[in-house]
Amino acid sequence: MGLLQQTPQGYYNGNDYGGYQFTSLDNVINQFIVAYVGEDKIISKASRVDVAFHAQRAMQELSFDTFKSCKAQEITVPATLQMILPQDYVNYTKISWVDSAGIKHPLYPTNRTSNPSSNPLQDSNGDFILQAVGELVSTSSTIDLDGEYKDILIGMAVTGPFIPPSTFVNAIENLNGITTITIANSSGTLVVPIEDNVGTTLTFSKTDGSLISPQKSSYIVENLDWNTADFKITANAATDITNIEVGMLVYHEYFPVGTVVTNVYDTIIVVNNLPTTAVLTNAGEILFVSPDEADTDTWANYKSNTPSENNNDDYEDDTYWPIDGQRYGLDPQHAQVNGSFYIDCAAGKIHFSSNVSGKTVILDYISDSLGTDNEMQVHKFAEEALYKWIAYGVLSTRANVPEYIVRRYKKEKFSETRKAKLRLSNIKLEEITQILRGKSKQIKH
């Protein structure tokens, strides 16, 4: 019986086009067990689990530098200039933007910048500390601060003269440019300062000991109203809440800790918790804070400026050639205007230069061929290489296998991998001669 189990009509009516060039990993495992495992064979006994493990490891290794990479993802670069890496991403082969004619223009990686993992808050002396001056009243658990502090959040620890030990921010209110905090102990019971004192320096810190990082955005909106029977917060005008986004945290003494914005439309902000106290119309002022930390200064500066490579062009206009000799000593790696990028491995995102904003970008990348069942297939040019990888993997982990046998299969693995790479490189004599025809030497073919 032939290998083709499908009629030509069935093939062209289906959607598995070109599938004959591959064989499934499951078939490779079955055929390896039949051909390599058994009495009087090089491997007398091996469990299917062992063979499957080494087969998958071989698939991964061959995917990285031998198999052809057919994976690509297309996105439109948003205003954030960031692209999330694909779910099965391992490494990229090329990143390009596409023009109106569908032609790819390669983007080049830059090693002159990065996105640091954190940007902790510092005071004017460079210390990692958040302080404010408050007015203490021994009969009140509320403390008026000397200004508006968007980085002070509910749950932070409060220390300072006349402040009881283990004191925390229990509620926050902002009104007329002044932040007022309510203090409580670890159980949530309100506490009061030990004595009255004006101009007390208070220090705020995270309870887990980590440094305070500025949030991505925070906005104080005034003249809001709400009631205890409705999840809606109403503003006077839609323009007052244009910066409020879904997912922002709500910080106010009348809203439970962890209240989140779930929707924003017209003059209405919808939250997931009911307020504990109603407020008169136009009497409320609420702090809305993004759950994400602010961009580092490095990344913010990189994305907001015109890339340096845009100072290089084709010499033909005054935009790029205002002064003779300007390009003397040009670094060739920057002699392009396509744009640049770098990959933030910790965040799992690609960051683009500002001149790529709004363009269609294609990411050609490598996976390990194990992401889904449909990917676990081997090109027939590399099938023999996979058998040798499995055989070497099984034999090299066995006890009492002669070393010369292990070395033999190591050499065979290397040889078959090299052969598979040459086959999969898909070099065509016609293409080579076509390129060489443009050279000085005449090529007859």
N, C-alpha and C positions, 0 to 999 in steps of 0.2 A: 504494500500500500504506500502511495506517495505521501510526502510530508504535507502537501496542501490538502486541508480538510474542508475547503470552501470552494464553491463554484465561482468562476469569473463573474457571473452576474451578481451573486451574493456579495462578492468583494466590492464591486463598484456601487452597489446599493447600500453598503454599510458605511462605517466611519473609521475603521481601523486601517487607514491607508499607510502603506509602507511598512506594515508590521512584520512582514516576512524577513526583514533584515535583522530582527531581534529574536531571541529565545528567552523564555521566562527563567527567573532564578530558580523557581521550583523545579523546572525541567533539568536545569544544570545540576541541582542537588541529587535528583533521582538518577540521572545518568552517571554521575560521579560514583554514587554508591554501587551501581551495577558494574561499572568498568574498573574501579580502583579498589573496591572493598570486597574481601572474601578469601576463601581458602586458596592458597598458592598465588595470592596477589600481593602487591607491595604493602598494602594495609590489610592485615588479616581480619581485623574487627574494628568498627567505629560506629558510634551511635549517630543517628540522624541529627540530633541536637548539636553534636560537635561539628559535623559537616556543615550544618546550616550556619553556625557561628562563624566559621572560617570563610564560608561563601559570602556572608554579609560584610565581613571585614575586607575581603578582597574587592567586593563591589565598591565600598567606600574609597579604598586606596586607588583603584583604577579610575574612579570618577574624578579624582582630583587632578590627574595629569595625563590620562590616557584616553578616556572616553571623550567623545565630542560633547560639548555643552550646548544643549538645545533650549535652555531655560532663559526666559526674558520676561520682564515686566515693564509696562508702560504706564507712566503717570504724568499728570500736569503739575508742575512745581507750584505749590501754593505760596501765598505771601509769607508764610513762615520760613520758606526756603529749606524745608526739611522733607525727607522721604523716609518712611519706615521700611526697614529691610524686610524682604519677603520671609514668610514663615520657615521655609526650608533653605534659607540662604546659608552658604558656607564661605564663599569668596566671590568676588566679581571678576569678570574677564574684560568688560568694557562698559563705560557709561557714556552715553551720547545724547545730544538733543536733536530733534528732528525739525527740519524746516518745512515750509509750505509745499515743497516738491517731494517730501517724504525722504529726503537725503539725510543721513546721519552725520552729525558733526561731533567728533570726539571731545569729551571733557577731560581735563587733566587733573590728577590729584595734586594737592598742594601740601607740602610738609612745613610750611611757614606759619601755620596756625593750628589751633586745636580747640576743643571745648572742655575746659577743666571740669572735674566732677562736682565741684562745689564752689560757692562764692559766699562765704560766711560774712555776716554783718560785722562791721568794724566801726569804732568811734573815731573821733578826730585824731586820737593818739595812735591809731592802728591796733588797739586792743579789741579782742573778740568779745565785746560786752555791749549790752543794751541797758541804758540807764535813763531815768527821767526824774524830775524833781516834783515831789508831791506835797500836798498840804494835809497833814494828819490831824484828825479830830478824835479824841479818845472815846467819844460816845457814838461814833459812826463808823460803819464798815466800808463806806464809800470814800474814795480818795480822789480829789481833783488833781490832775497833773498839769504841768506848766505849758502844755501844747497838745497838738494832735499827733498821736503815735499809731501809725497803721501796722507796725510790726509787733505790737503787744497784743497777744492773743489769749483767749480763755484757756486755762489749764497751765499757764506758765507759773513757775515758782517766783515768789516775791521775797526779797531780802532787803534789809536796811535797818537803820536805827529805829527803835521803838516798834518794830514789826515782830509779832510773835513768831516763834519757830514753826516750820512746816506750814507756811502760808502760801496760798495760791490765788491766781486771778479767777474769780468765780463769775464775773459778768463785766461787760464793757459797754460804755455808752459814750457817743461822740455828739457834742452839741456846741455850736458857735466856736468851733476851732479848738475846743478843749476835750481831752479824753478823760473820762471818769471811770475808775475801776472799782469793783466791789471785791473784797478779799474774804477768803474762807479757809478753813483747815482742810485736811485731806478727806474728811468725811462729808464735806460740803456745808458744814455749819459755819455761819458767818462769824467772823472775829473782828475785833477792833484794835487799833493801835494802843500801845501801853500808855502813852501820854500825848498831849497835844504838841505839835511841832510844825512850824512853817518852814518850807524850803528844805525838806528832807530828801536826800538822794536815794532813790530806790533802784535796785538792780533786778532785772528780769532774766530768767534763764529757762531752758527746757528741762523737764523733769528727768529725762533719760541721760542728761549730761552732754548731749550733742550740741554743736554750735548752732546759733540761730542764723538761718538763711532768709534773705528777703523773698517774699512771695512774688510770683510772676506779675501779678497786678492786684491792686486793692483800691477800692473806691468807697468814699463816704457819701451817701446820698441823703439829702435833707428833704424836709417837708413831705414825709411819707405818712400813710395812715393804714391801719389794719384793725381787725377785731378778732376776738377769741373763737368765733364760730366759722372762720373762713381761712383757707390756706393762701389767700391772695394778699399781696402788699401793693398798694396803689400809689402811683406818683402823680404829680400835677401834670407833667407833660412827658411824652415818649422820649424826648431828647434828654431828659434827666437820667434815663436808665439805659442809654445806648451802649454803655460800656459793660453792663451787667450781662453775664453769660451763664448758660446752664452749667451746673457743676460747682459754681462758686459757693463758698461757705458763708453763712450768715452769723455775724457776731453782734449780739445785743442782749442786754439783761433780760428782755421779755421773750426771747426765743431760746428753746433748749439747745444745749451744746450739740453740735453735729448737724444742725439744720442746713439743708442744701437747696439751692435754686434748681427747680425741675423744669421751669418753662419761663420764657419772657416774651410778651407780646403787647404791643401798643403801650399802654401805661401800667400794665399789670406784671408783677413778678409773682410767680407761683413757687411755693416752698413745700417741703415734705413734712413739716411739723406745724402744729397750731401754736400761736403765741400764747403765753401764759397770762398776759394782761393786755387789755385793749388800750388804744391810744386815740386821742382826739384828732380830728382832721388836721393835716399839715403840721403835726406836732412831733413826728418821729424822725430820727436820724440813725441810719444803720450803716455798719461797716460790712462791705462785701469783699471777700478775699478769695483769690484764685487758689485752688489746692496745689498747683504746680509752683515750684520754686522759680525765681527770676532767672533770666538768661545771664550767663557769665558775661563780664565786660568784654572778654576776648571774642566770644561768639557774636555779641551785640554789635561790636565795632566792625567785625568782618562782614556781616550781612547788610550793614547799613551804608557801606562805602562802595564806591565804584572800584571794581577790581583793578589792580595795578597792571594786569596784562592788557587792559583796554587802552593802554597808552601805546600799544603797538598795532600797526595795521599795514596797509599796502603802499605807503609812501605817497599816495596820490591826492590827499586833500589836507586842508589846513587843520583838521581836527587832530590828526595823528602825526603831522609833520610840520609843526609851526616854525621850528628852528633847524637849520642845517646842522648835521652832526649829532642830533639828539639821540640817535640810536647807537652811537659808538659804544662798544662794550656790552651790547645787549646779551642777556642770558637766553640762549635758545629755548629753554624750557618754558619761558614766559612769552615767547614770540607768537602768540595766538590770541584770538578774541572770542573763542568759543565759550570760555568760562572755566571754572575750576570747582573742585569739591574736596571734601574730606569725610571720612567715616568715623563717627563716634561709636566705638565698639561697646562702651558701657551703656549708652542709651539705646543702641540698636537703630541708629538713624544715620542717613546720609545728609550732610549739610552742603548746600550749594552757594555759590557766589551770587550777588544780587542781579547780575545780568542774565541769569537763567530763570528768573521769576516769570511765571506764566507760560513757560515753554514746555513742550512735550518732551519728556526724557525717557529713554529706554535704558534699563539696567539689564545687561547680559551677565548672568551669574552661574556659579557652579553649586550644585547640591551634592549630596552623597548617594543619590539614587535609592534611598531607603525611605523617603518621606511617605509615599503611598504605595499600595500594591501595584498600581499601574506603572510605577517607575522601576520596579524591581525586575528589570530585564536587561539582557546582555546582548550587545551587538555581536553578530556571528564572526566578525573579524577578530573579536577578543575572547571567543568562547574557550579556545584552547588555553589561553593565558589564565583564565579563571580556574580551569581544572588544575593547572600547575600551582597556582596560588593556594588552592585548597589542600592539595597534596602536601605541599611544603609546610603549610600551617599545621596540619594534623601530625605529620612526622616529626616536626621540630619540637612539638610539645609532648611527645611520647618518651617514656623511659625505655632503655635497652634497644633503641634504634641506632644502628652503626652510624658513626659520624659521616662516613663517606656517602651514605645514602642521603642524609640530610643535605650535605653539600651539593650532591648531584641535583636534587630537586630545587635547591636554591638557584643553581645556575640555570636550570630549565625554566624556572619561573622568570628569571631576569631576561632570558632569551626570548621567551614567548611574549613577555610584556613589551619588549623592544619591537618585536615583529608586529604586534597589534597596534602599537603607536604609529609605526610607519604606514600600516594599512589605513588606519583611521585618519591620518593626516590628509588623505585624499588628494595627493599631488597628481596633477594631470599634465602630461607633456604638452598638450595643445595650449594650455594656459601659460605655461612657462615660455613657449616659443612666441606666443602672442605678445608677451611683455618684452621679450628680448628683441622683437622686431623694431621697437622704438629706440634701441641703442645704436651705437655707431657701427657695430659689426652686423653685417647682413646674415640673417639666419634663414636658411632654406628648409622648407618643411612641406 
